[in-house]
C-alpha cells in the first residue's frame, strides 16, 4: 500500500519544495562527489584509528556479572521480557547480546568486541543519516558522523561491553527517528504498517536502556517545527509512542525490584541537580574538565540563549529541533547522580548536528569571501572542511588516552578464567564450590567460575563475601583459594 498524504499536505509540500529549491546547498552538485568520497574515507580511517583498538579489549569487571545475570535466568525469561518491555527485568535487549555471544563463544572476549564494533560502525552510519536529514546536506551528515564515530570522553563505548546497553539504545533510537524523518520529510503520512515498524524500533530502544524515553517528545517537536499546525493524523505515531512511554515508566517505577528503589538510581528533582548535571554534560561534550571546566551554569544559559536566537533569527528549523533535542535527550539521567560519559551517546548527536551546521555555514561564507575567491568554490569548501577535520582530529588525539584501569580488570578476568580451566577443567553437575579467597573485591569470582562450568546446577560460595563455618566447608565438593595471583585447589579432584 502506498504511503498516504496528510490532509492539506499538498500545498504545504509545494511550499516546502519551493523553499528547498531556493535554499538548496550547492554541495549537492555532481562535482562534489570527490569531496564526499574523501570525507567518507576520512570517517572510515578515523573510526579504525580510534575504535579499532577496542577489538583487543577483554571482559571487564561488570561483564561477567551481566552475562551471568541473563544466563542464570534462562532464555525463556529473556524472550518474555523483550515483549514485556515495561517489566523491571533489566534491559533485555542487552541480554540478547550477552546471551547469544556467551552461548556460542563462552568467555572469549574477542567476539564480544567484534559485535560491539559492528554496532558502533552501524551507529556511525545512522549518525550520518540523521545529520543529512536534519541539515539537508551530505557534507553536513558526514561531519556529524565523524563527530559521533568516536568521542574521547565516551571511550567506555569502545572498550567496555557492559556499555552495550547505551550502544543498542542509540541503534534503536535512531533507527526509529531516521525511519520516521525519512517518511515525514517527504510530506507523507505514516501508514499503519509504518507506525508499527516505528513503534517496534522504539520498543527496541526501551528494551535497551531508559535513555530512549525522550523519542516521542522529539518526534512531536519535529511535527510542531516542520509541519505546524500539527494534525491528529500526523501526531498519531508520536502520541502512540508516548502511550508506550507512560506504560514503560509506570512499570519500571512501581514494578517489583524497581531500580528507583536503589540509591544509585533514585532521582532527585531539583534545580541544583539539573544545573550541576547539565553543566557537567556540556563540559564533557566539549572536552572540558568536569570540575572547573569552561562551562558554568551561567555560560550554559548564555549558550542556550544564543543558539535559540540564531535558530529563530535565521529560521533554521533543523537547528531549532536540535536545540530542543540537546536539552531534552539527557533528561533521563539528569536527576540521577554521577551519570555522564558514555551515557551521553544519544545527546552527542544533537550537539554534533549543531556544531557541524555552524562549521559548514562558516566554511560556505569563507569560501565565497574575497580572500578565497580565487579558488573554485568546491576546492575552497573542501580545504576549509579539511582544516576543521584536522583540528577536530588533533583535539581527539589530545584527549584520547584510555585509562589504564580499563585494561587491567579485563586482563585479570581472562587470567582467572584460564586458570580455572587449567586447574579444574570440569566439575560434576550439582557441585558445591567454596573459594576461600579470590582476586576480586566483588562477586566476580562466583560469576566467572559458574560461567566457565556453564552449568546452572553448580553453585559457588565466596569466603570473603559469605563465609561459611568449617563444618559446612568440609561438605563442599571443591575448595579453592588464590595466593600470589595463582588459583590453588585445596579440595576435590
ZALUM-94173 format. One record per residue (C-alpha): residue in three letters; chain; x negated, y, z negated. Coordinates in Angstrom, 1 decimal. Example, Ala and Ser with C-alpha at 12.3 -4.5 7.8 and 13.67 -1.06 7.14 Angstrom:
BEGIN
Ala,A,-12.3,-4.5,-7.8 .
Ser,A,-13.7,-1.1,-7.1 .
% end
This chain:
BEGIN
Unk,A,0.0,0.0,0.0 .
Unk,A,-1.4,3.4,1.0 .
Unk,A,-2.0,6.0,-1.8 .
Unk,A,0.9,8.3,-2.3 .
Unk,A,0.5,12.1,-2.2 .
Unk,A,1.7,14.0,-5.1 .
Unk,A,4.8,16.1,-4.6 .
Unk,A,4.0,19.5,-3.1 .
Unk,A,0.4,18.4,-2.9 .
Unk,A,0.1,19.0,0.9 .
Unk,A,-0.1,22.8,0.6 .
Unk,A,-2.5,22.6,-2.3 .
Unk,A,-4.7,20.2,-0.4 .
Unk,A,-4.7,22.6,2.6 .
Unk,A,-5.9,25.4,0.4 .
Unk,A,-8.5,23.2,-1.2 .
Unk,A,-9.8,22.2,2.2 .
Unk,A,-10.0,25.8,3.4 .
Unk,A,-11.9,26.8,0.3 .
Unk,A,-14.2,23.8,0.7 .
Unk,A,-14.9,24.7,4.4 .
Unk,A,-15.9,28.2,3.3 .
Unk,A,-17.9,27.2,0.3 .
Unk,A,-19.4,24.1,1.9 .
Unk,A,-23.0,23.6,0.9 .
Unk,A,-25.5,23.9,3.9 .
Unk,A,-27.3,20.9,2.5 .
Unk,A,-24.5,18.7,3.9 .
Unk,A,-26.0,19.2,7.4 .
Unk,A,-27.7,16.2,9.0 .
Unk,A,-31.1,17.9,9.0 .
Unk,A,-31.2,17.4,5.2 .
Unk,A,-31.3,13.6,5.4 .
Unk,A,-35.0,13.6,4.9 .
Unk,A,-34.6,15.7,1.7 .
Unk,A,-32.0,13.2,0.4 .
Unk,A,-34.2,10.2,1.1 .
Unk,A,-37.1,11.9,-0.6 .
Unk,A,-35.1,12.7,-3.7 .
Unk,A,-33.8,9.1,-3.8 .
Unk,A,-37.3,7.8,-3.6 .
Unk,A,-38.3,10.2,-6.5 .
Unk,A,-35.4,9.0,-8.6 .
Unk,A,-36.5,5.4,-8.0 .
Unk,A,-40.1,6.0,-8.9 .
Unk,A,-39.1,8.0,-12.0 .
Unk,A,-36.8,5.1,-13.0 .
Unk,A,-39.6,2.5,-12.5 .
Unk,A,-42.1,4.7,-14.4 .
Unk,A,-40.0,5.2,-17.5 .
Unk,A,-37.5,2.4,-17.6 .
Unk,A,-39.7,-0.4,-16.1 .
Unk,A,-41.9,-0.8,-19.2 .
Unk,A,-38.8,-1.8,-21.2 .
Unk,A,-38.9,-5.2,-19.4 .
Unk,A,-41.9,-6.2,-21.5 .
Unk,A,-40.0,-5.5,-24.7 .
Unk,A,-38.9,-8.1,-27.2 .
Unk,A,-35.9,-8.6,-29.5 .
Unk,A,-36.0,-6.0,-32.2 .
Unk,A,-34.7,-6.0,-35.8 .
Unk,A,-30.9,-5.7,-35.0 .
Unk,A,-30.9,-8.0,-32.0 .
Unk,A,-30.8,-11.4,-33.9 .
Unk,A,-28.1,-10.0,-36.1 .
Unk,A,-26.0,-9.0,-33.1 .
Unk,A,-26.5,-12.3,-31.3 .
Unk,A,-25.7,-14.3,-34.5 .
Unk,A,-22.6,-12.3,-35.3 .
Unk,A,-20.9,-13.2,-31.9 .
Unk,A,-22.3,-16.7,-31.7 .
Unk,A,-21.2,-17.8,-35.2 .
Unk,A,-17.6,-16.7,-34.5 .
Unk,A,-17.5,-18.5,-31.2 .
Unk,A,-16.3,-17.7,-27.6 .
Unk,A,-12.6,-18.1,-28.4 .
Unk,A,-12.7,-15.1,-30.8 .
Unk,A,-14.7,-13.1,-28.3 .
Unk,A,-12.3,-13.6,-25.4 .
Unk,A,-9.3,-13.0,-27.7 .
Unk,A,-10.6,-9.6,-28.9 .
Unk,A,-11.6,-8.5,-25.4 .
Unk,A,-7.9,-8.4,-24.9 .
Unk,A,-7.0,-7.1,-28.3 .
Unk,A,-9.3,-4.1,-27.8 .
Unk,A,-7.7,-2.4,-30.8 .
Unk,A,-8.7,-5.0,-33.4 .
Unk,A,-11.5,-4.5,-35.9 .
Unk,A,-13.6,-7.2,-34.2 .
Unk,A,-16.7,-5.1,-33.4 .
Unk,A,-17.4,-4.1,-29.8 .
Unk,A,-16.6,-7.4,-28.0 .
Unk,A,-18.0,-6.2,-24.6 .
Unk,A,-21.4,-6.2,-26.1 .
Unk,A,-20.6,-9.7,-27.3 .
Unk,A,-20.3,-10.8,-23.7 .
Unk,A,-23.8,-9.5,-23.0 .
Unk,A,-25.3,-11.2,-26.1 .
Unk,A,-23.3,-14.4,-25.9 .
Unk,A,-24.0,-15.2,-22.2 .
Unk,A,-27.7,-14.4,-22.5 .
Unk,A,-28.1,-16.5,-25.6 .
Unk,A,-26.2,-19.4,-24.1 .
Unk,A,-28.4,-19.6,-21.1 .
Unk,A,-31.7,-18.2,-22.4 .
Unk,A,-31.8,-18.6,-26.2 .
Unk,A,-34.0,-16.1,-27.8 .
Unk,A,-36.2,-15.4,-24.8 .
Unk,A,-36.3,-11.6,-24.7 .
Unk,A,-37.1,-11.1,-21.0 .
Unk,A,-33.6,-11.9,-19.7 .
Unk,A,-32.0,-9.5,-22.2 .
Unk,A,-34.2,-6.7,-20.9 .
Unk,A,-33.7,-7.6,-17.3 .
Unk,A,-29.9,-7.4,-17.8 .
Unk,A,-30.3,-4.1,-19.7 .
Unk,A,-32.5,-2.6,-16.9 .
Unk,A,-29.9,-3.6,-14.3 .
Unk,A,-27.2,-1.9,-16.2 .
Unk,A,-29.3,1.2,-16.6 .
Unk,A,-30.0,1.3,-12.9 .
Unk,A,-26.3,1.0,-12.1 .
Unk,A,-25.6,3.8,-14.6 .
Unk,A,-28.1,6.0,-12.8 .
Unk,A,-26.1,5.4,-9.6 .
Unk,A,-22.9,6.3,-11.5 .
Unk,A,-24.5,9.5,-12.7 .
Unk,A,-25.2,10.3,-9.0 .
Unk,A,-21.6,9.7,-8.1 .
Unk,A,-20.3,11.9,-11.0 .
Unk,A,-22.8,14.7,-10.1 .
Unk,A,-21.8,14.6,-6.4 .
Unk,A,-18.1,14.5,-7.1 .
Unk,A,-18.3,17.5,-9.6 .
Unk,A,-20.9,19.6,-7.7 .
Unk,A,-19.7,18.7,-4.2 .
Unk,A,-23.4,18.2,-3.2 .
Unk,A,-25.5,15.2,-2.6 .
Unk,A,-28.5,17.1,-3.8 .
Unk,A,-26.7,18.0,-7.0 .
Unk,A,-25.8,14.4,-7.5 .
Unk,A,-29.4,13.4,-7.0 .
Unk,A,-30.7,15.9,-9.6 .
Unk,A,-28.0,14.6,-12.1 .
Unk,A,-29.1,11.0,-11.5 .
Unk,A,-32.7,12.0,-12.1 .
Unk,A,-31.9,13.6,-15.4 .
Unk,A,-29.8,10.7,-16.6 .
Unk,A,-32.1,7.9,-15.4 .
Unk,A,-34.3,8.4,-18.5 .
Unk,A,-34.3,10.8,-21.4 .
Unk,A,-37.3,10.5,-23.8 .
Unk,A,-35.0,11.3,-26.8 .
Unk,A,-32.9,8.2,-25.9 .
Unk,A,-35.7,5.6,-25.4 .
Unk,A,-33.7,3.2,-27.5 .
Unk,A,-31.5,2.5,-24.5 .
Unk,A,-34.5,1.1,-22.7 .
Unk,A,-36.3,-0.8,-25.4 .
Unk,A,-33.6,-2.0,-27.8 .
Unk,A,-30.9,-4.4,-26.6 .
Unk,A,-28.9,-3.5,-29.7 .
Unk,A,-28.1,-0.3,-27.9 .
Unk,A,-26.4,-2.2,-25.1 .
Unk,A,-23.1,-1.0,-26.6 .
Unk,A,-23.9,2.6,-25.5 .
Unk,A,-25.1,1.4,-22.1 .
Unk,A,-21.9,-0.6,-21.5 .
Unk,A,-19.7,2.2,-22.7 .
Unk,A,-21.4,4.5,-20.2 .
Unk,A,-20.9,2.0,-17.5 .
Unk,A,-17.1,1.5,-18.0 .
Unk,A,-16.5,5.2,-18.9 .
Unk,A,-18.0,6.5,-15.7 .
Unk,A,-16.6,3.6,-13.6 .
Unk,A,-13.2,4.8,-14.7 .
Unk,A,-14.0,8.5,-14.3 .
Unk,A,-15.6,8.2,-10.8 .
Unk,A,-12.8,5.9,-9.7 .
Unk,A,-10.2,8.5,-10.8 .
Unk,A,-12.1,11.5,-9.4 .
Unk,A,-12.7,9.8,-6.0 .
Unk,A,-8.9,9.4,-5.6 .
Unk,A,-7.7,12.7,-7.0 .
Unk,A,-10.5,14.6,-5.3 .
Unk,A,-8.7,13.7,-2.0 .
Unk,A,-5.5,15.1,-3.4 .
Unk,A,-4.0,11.7,-3.6 .
Unk,A,-1.9,10.4,-6.5 .
Unk,A,-2.9,7.1,-8.1 .
Unk,A,-0.7,4.2,-7.2 .
Unk,A,0.5,1.7,-9.8 .
Unk,A,-2.3,-0.7,-9.0 .
Unk,A,-4.9,2.1,-9.1 .
Unk,A,-3.6,3.2,-12.5 .
Unk,A,-4.0,-0.4,-13.7 .
Unk,A,-7.6,-0.5,-12.4 .
Unk,A,-8.4,2.8,-14.1 .
Unk,A,-6.9,1.6,-17.4 .
Unk,A,-8.9,-1.7,-17.2 .
Unk,A,-12.1,0.3,-16.8 .
Unk,A,-11.1,2.4,-19.8 .
Unk,A,-10.3,-0.7,-21.9 .
Unk,A,-13.8,-2.0,-21.0 .
Unk,A,-15.2,1.2,-22.4 .
Unk,A,-13.2,0.9,-25.6 .
Unk,A,-14.4,-2.7,-25.9 .
Unk,A,-18.0,-1.5,-25.6 .
Unk,A,-18.1,1.4,-28.1 .
Unk,A,-15.9,4.1,-29.7 .
Unk,A,-17.5,6.8,-27.6 .
Unk,A,-15.0,6.0,-24.8 .
Unk,A,-12.0,7.6,-26.6 .
Unk,A,-12.6,11.0,-25.1 .
Unk,A,-11.9,9.9,-21.5 .
Unk,A,-8.1,10.6,-21.5 .
Unk,A,-8.8,14.2,-22.6 .
Unk,A,-11.4,14.7,-19.9 .
Unk,A,-9.0,13.3,-17.2 .
Unk,A,-6.2,15.6,-18.4 .
Unk,A,-8.5,18.6,-18.4 .
Unk,A,-9.6,17.7,-14.9 .
Unk,A,-5.9,17.8,-13.8 .
Unk,A,-5.4,21.2,-15.5 .
Unk,A,-8.5,22.7,-14.0 .
Unk,A,-8.4,21.2,-10.5 .
Unk,A,-4.7,20.6,-9.9 .
Unk,A,-2.8,23.0,-12.0 .
Unk,A,0.1,23.3,-12.6 .
Unk,A,-0.1,19.6,-13.6 .
Unk,A,2.9,17.5,-13.0 .
Unk,A,4.1,14.4,-14.8 .
Unk,A,3.2,12.1,-11.9 .
Unk,A,-0.4,13.2,-11.8 .
Unk,A,-0.8,13.4,-15.5 .
Unk,A,0.5,9.8,-16.0 .
Unk,A,-2.9,8.0,-15.8 .
Unk,A,-4.3,10.3,-18.5 .
Unk,A,-1.3,10.0,-20.7 .
Unk,A,-1.2,6.2,-20.4 .
Unk,A,-4.9,6.2,-21.3 .
Unk,A,-4.1,8.5,-24.2 .
Unk,A,-1.5,6.0,-25.5 .
Unk,A,-4.1,3.2,-25.4 .
Unk,A,-6.4,5.5,-27.4 .
Unk,A,-3.7,6.0,-30.0 .
Unk,A,-3.2,2.2,-30.4 .
Unk,A,-7.0,1.8,-30.5 .
Unk,A,-7.6,4.5,-33.1 .
Unk,A,-4.8,3.2,-35.4 .
Unk,A,-6.1,-0.4,-35.1 .
Unk,A,-9.7,0.5,-35.7 .
Unk,A,-8.8,2.8,-38.6 .
Unk,A,-6.2,0.7,-40.5 .
Unk,A,-7.0,-2.8,-39.5 .
Unk,A,-8.8,-5.3,-41.8 .
Unk,A,-12.5,-4.8,-42.1 .
Unk,A,-12.3,-1.3,-40.6 .
Unk,A,-15.7,0.4,-40.1 .
Unk,A,-14.4,3.7,-41.6 .
Unk,A,-14.4,1.9,-45.0 .
Unk,A,-18.2,1.8,-44.8 .
Unk,A,-20.1,4.8,-45.9 .
Unk,A,-22.3,4.9,-42.8 .
Unk,A,-19.2,5.1,-40.6 .
Unk,A,-16.9,7.3,-42.7 .
Unk,A,-16.3,10.7,-41.0 .
Unk,A,-16.5,13.9,-42.9 .
Unk,A,-14.3,16.6,-41.2 .
Unk,A,-15.8,20.0,-42.0 .
Unk,A,-17.2,22.9,-40.0 .
Unk,A,-20.5,22.5,-41.7 .
Unk,A,-20.8,18.9,-40.5 .
Unk,A,-19.6,20.0,-37.0 .
Unk,A,-22.2,22.7,-36.5 .
Unk,A,-25.0,20.6,-38.1 .
Unk,A,-24.3,17.7,-35.7 .
Unk,A,-23.7,19.9,-32.6 .
Unk,A,-26.9,21.8,-33.1 .
Unk,A,-28.8,18.6,-33.5 .
Unk,A,-27.2,17.2,-30.4 .
Unk,A,-28.1,20.2,-28.3 .
Unk,A,-31.7,20.2,-29.6 .
Unk,A,-32.0,16.5,-28.7 .
Unk,A,-30.7,17.0,-25.2 .
Unk,A,-33.2,19.9,-24.5 .
Unk,A,-36.2,18.2,-26.1 .
Unk,A,-36.3,20.4,-29.2 .
Unk,A,-37.2,19.2,-32.7 .
Unk,A,-34.1,18.1,-34.6 .
Unk,A,-35.3,20.2,-37.6 .
Unk,A,-36.4,23.7,-36.7 .
Unk,A,-35.7,23.4,-33.0 .
Unk,A,-34.9,26.4,-30.8 .
Unk,A,-31.1,26.0,-31.1 .
Unk,A,-29.5,27.1,-34.2 .
Unk,A,-25.7,27.2,-34.8 .
Unk,A,-25.7,30.9,-33.7 .
Unk,A,-27.6,30.2,-30.5 .
Unk,A,-25.4,27.2,-29.7 .
Unk,A,-22.4,29.5,-29.9 .
Unk,A,-24.0,32.1,-27.6 .
Unk,A,-24.9,29.3,-25.2 .
Unk,A,-21.3,28.2,-25.2 .
Unk,A,-20.0,31.7,-24.6 .
Unk,A,-22.5,32.4,-21.7 .
Unk,A,-21.7,29.1,-19.9 .
Unk,A,-17.9,29.7,-20.3 .
Unk,A,-18.3,33.3,-18.9 .
Unk,A,-20.3,32.1,-15.9 .
Unk,A,-17.8,29.4,-15.2 .
Unk,A,-14.9,31.8,-15.4 .
Unk,A,-16.5,34.7,-13.7 .
Unk,A,-17.5,32.7,-10.6 .
Unk,A,-14.5,30.4,-10.7 .
Unk,A,-16.7,27.3,-10.9 .
Unk,A,-14.2,24.5,-11.7 .
Unk,A,-17.0,21.9,-12.0 .
Unk,A,-18.9,24.0,-14.5 .
Unk,A,-15.6,24.7,-16.4 .
Unk,A,-14.9,20.9,-16.6 .
Unk,A,-18.4,20.1,-17.8 .
Unk,A,-18.3,23.0,-20.3 .
Unk,A,-15.3,21.2,-21.8 .
Unk,A,-17.0,17.8,-21.5 .
Unk,A,-20.2,18.6,-23.4 .
Unk,A,-18.3,19.7,-26.5 .
Unk,A,-15.6,17.0,-26.3 .
Unk,A,-17.7,13.9,-25.4 .
Unk,A,-19.8,13.9,-28.6 .
Unk,A,-16.7,14.2,-31.0 .
Unk,A,-16.5,10.5,-31.9 .
Unk,A,-19.9,10.8,-33.6 .
Unk,A,-19.9,14.5,-34.6 .
Unk,A,-18.5,14.0,-38.0 .
Unk,A,-20.4,10.8,-38.8 .
Unk,A,-23.8,11.4,-40.5 .
Unk,A,-27.1,10.6,-38.8 .
Unk,A,-25.9,10.0,-35.2 .
Unk,A,-27.9,11.2,-32.2 .
Unk,A,-30.5,9.8,-29.8 .
Unk,A,-29.1,7.1,-27.6 .
Unk,A,-25.5,7.9,-28.8 .
Unk,A,-25.7,11.0,-26.6 .
Unk,A,-26.0,9.0,-23.4 .
Unk,A,-22.5,9.9,-22.2 .
Unk,A,-22.7,13.6,-23.2 .
Unk,A,-26.0,13.8,-21.4 .
Unk,A,-24.2,13.6,-18.1 .
Unk,A,-22.3,16.8,-18.7 .
Unk,A,-25.5,18.7,-19.6 .
Unk,A,-27.2,17.2,-16.6 .
Unk,A,-24.5,18.5,-14.2 .
Unk,A,-24.6,22.0,-15.8 .
Unk,A,-28.4,22.2,-15.6 .
Unk,A,-28.5,20.7,-12.1 .
Unk,A,-25.9,23.1,-10.8 .
Unk,A,-27.8,26.0,-12.3 .
Unk,A,-31.1,24.9,-10.8 .
Unk,A,-29.5,24.3,-7.4 .
Unk,A,-27.9,27.8,-7.4 .
Unk,A,-31.3,29.4,-8.3 .
Unk,A,-33.1,27.4,-5.6 .
Unk,A,-30.5,28.4,-3.0 .
Unk,A,-30.8,32.1,-3.9 .
Unk,A,-34.6,31.9,-3.9 .
Unk,A,-34.7,30.0,-0.6 .
Unk,A,-32.8,32.9,1.0 .
Unk,A,-34.9,35.6,-0.7 .
Unk,A,-37.4,37.8,1.3 .
Unk,A,-40.2,36.0,-0.4 .
Unk,A,-39.4,32.7,1.2 .
Unk,A,-37.5,33.9,4.3 .
Unk,A,-40.5,32.9,6.5 .
Unk,A,-39.8,29.2,5.7 .
Unk,A,-36.9,27.2,7.2 .
Unk,A,-34.1,27.0,4.6 .
Unk,A,-34.2,23.3,4.1 .
Unk,A,-38.0,23.4,3.7 .
Unk,A,-37.8,26.2,1.1 .
Unk,A,-35.0,24.5,-0.8 .
Unk,A,-36.8,21.2,-0.8 .
Unk,A,-40.0,22.8,-2.0 .
Unk,A,-38.2,24.6,-4.9 .
Unk,A,-36.3,21.4,-5.8 .
Unk,A,-39.6,19.5,-5.8 .
Unk,A,-41.1,22.2,-8.1 .
Unk,A,-38.3,21.8,-10.5 .
Unk,A,-38.6,18.0,-10.4 .
Unk,A,-42.4,18.2,-11.2 .
Unk,A,-41.7,20.4,-14.2 .
Unk,A,-39.0,18.1,-15.4 .
Unk,A,-41.1,15.0,-14.9 .
Unk,A,-44.1,16.6,-16.8 .
Unk,A,-41.8,17.5,-19.7 .
Unk,A,-40.6,13.9,-19.9 .
Unk,A,-44.2,12.7,-19.9 .
Unk,A,-45.0,15.1,-22.7 .
Unk,A,-42.2,13.7,-24.9 .
Unk,A,-42.3,10.1,-23.6 .
Unk,A,-44.3,8.3,-26.3 .
Unk,A,-42.4,5.4,-27.6 .
Unk,A,-42.8,5.0,-31.4 .
Unk,A,-45.0,2.0,-32.3 .
Unk,A,-42.3,0.9,-34.8 .
Unk,A,-40.1,-0.1,-31.8 .
Unk,A,-42.6,-2.7,-30.7 .
Unk,A,-43.8,-4.3,-34.0 .
Unk,A,-40.5,-5.7,-35.2 .
Unk,A,-40.0,-7.2,-31.7 .
Unk,A,-43.4,-8.9,-31.9 .
Unk,A,-42.6,-10.3,-35.3 .
Unk,A,-39.2,-11.6,-34.2 .
Unk,A,-40.8,-13.5,-31.4 .
Unk,A,-43.6,-14.8,-33.6 .
Unk,A,-41.2,-16.1,-36.2 .
Unk,A,-39.0,-17.9,-33.6 .
Unk,A,-42.1,-19.6,-32.1 .
Unk,A,-43.4,-20.7,-35.5 .
Unk,A,-40.0,-22.2,-36.3 .
Unk,A,-40.1,-24.2,-33.1 .
Unk,A,-43.7,-25.3,-33.8 .
Unk,A,-43.3,-26.3,-37.5 .
Unk,A,-39.8,-27.8,-37.3 .
Unk,A,-38.5,-28.1,-33.7 .
Unk,A,-35.2,-29.8,-34.6 .
Unk,A,-33.1,-30.5,-37.7 .
Unk,A,-30.2,-32.8,-38.2 .
Unk,A,-26.6,-31.5,-38.0 .
Unk,A,-25.3,-30.1,-41.2 .
Unk,A,-28.8,-29.4,-42.6 .
Unk,A,-29.2,-27.1,-45.6 .
Unk,A,-32.3,-25.0,-45.4 .
Unk,A,-33.9,-22.8,-48.0 .
Unk,A,-36.5,-20.1,-47.2 .
Unk,A,-38.3,-19.1,-50.4 .
Unk,A,-40.0,-16.1,-48.9 .
Unk,A,-39.7,-14.6,-45.4 .
Unk,A,-41.4,-11.8,-43.4 .
Unk,A,-38.3,-9.6,-43.1 .
Unk,A,-36.6,-7.2,-45.6 .
Unk,A,-33.1,-8.0,-44.5 .
Unk,A,-31.3,-11.2,-43.3 .
Unk,A,-33.2,-11.6,-40.0 .
Unk,A,-34.8,-14.9,-41.1 .
Unk,A,-31.5,-16.5,-41.5 .
Unk,A,-30.2,-15.3,-38.2 .
Unk,A,-33.3,-16.3,-36.3 .
Unk,A,-33.6,-19.8,-37.8 .
Unk,A,-29.9,-20.6,-37.3 .
Unk,A,-30.1,-19.3,-33.7 .
Unk,A,-33.3,-21.4,-33.0 .
Unk,A,-31.4,-24.5,-34.0 .
Unk,A,-28.3,-23.5,-32.2 .
Unk,A,-26.0,-25.5,-34.5 .
Unk,A,-23.2,-23.8,-36.4 .
Unk,A,-23.2,-26.6,-39.0 .
Unk,A,-26.8,-25.7,-40.1 .
Unk,A,-26.9,-23.2,-43.0 .
Unk,A,-29.9,-21.2,-44.1 .
Unk,A,-30.3,-19.6,-47.5 .
Unk,A,-32.9,-16.9,-48.2 .
Unk,A,-34.5,-16.9,-51.6 .
Unk,A,-35.2,-13.2,-51.5 .
Unk,A,-31.6,-12.4,-50.8 .
Unk,A,-29.6,-15.1,-52.7 .
Unk,A,-32.0,-17.0,-54.9 .
Unk,A,-30.9,-20.5,-56.0 .
Unk,A,-31.7,-22.4,-59.2 .
Unk,A,-34.4,-25.1,-58.9 .
Unk,A,-31.8,-28.0,-59.1 .
Unk,A,-30.0,-26.5,-56.1 .
Unk,A,-33.2,-26.0,-54.2 .
Unk,A,-34.1,-29.7,-54.8 .
Unk,A,-30.9,-30.7,-53.0 .
Unk,A,-31.9,-28.8,-49.8 .
Unk,A,-32.9,-30.8,-46.7 .
Unk,A,-35.7,-28.4,-45.8 .
Unk,A,-37.6,-25.8,-47.7 .
Unk,A,-39.9,-23.2,-46.1 .
Unk,A,-41.9,-20.2,-47.0 .
Unk,A,-44.0,-17.5,-45.4 .
Unk,A,-47.6,-17.0,-46.5 .
Unk,A,-50.1,-14.7,-44.8 .
Unk,A,-47.9,-14.4,-41.8 .
Unk,A,-47.5,-18.2,-41.4 .
Unk,A,-44.5,-20.4,-41.8 .
Unk,A,-45.1,-23.4,-44.0 .
Unk,A,-42.8,-26.3,-44.6 .
Unk,A,-42.5,-27.3,-48.3 .
Unk,A,-39.9,-30.0,-47.9 .
Unk,A,-38.5,-32.0,-45.1 .
Unk,A,-39.9,-34.0,-42.2 .
% end
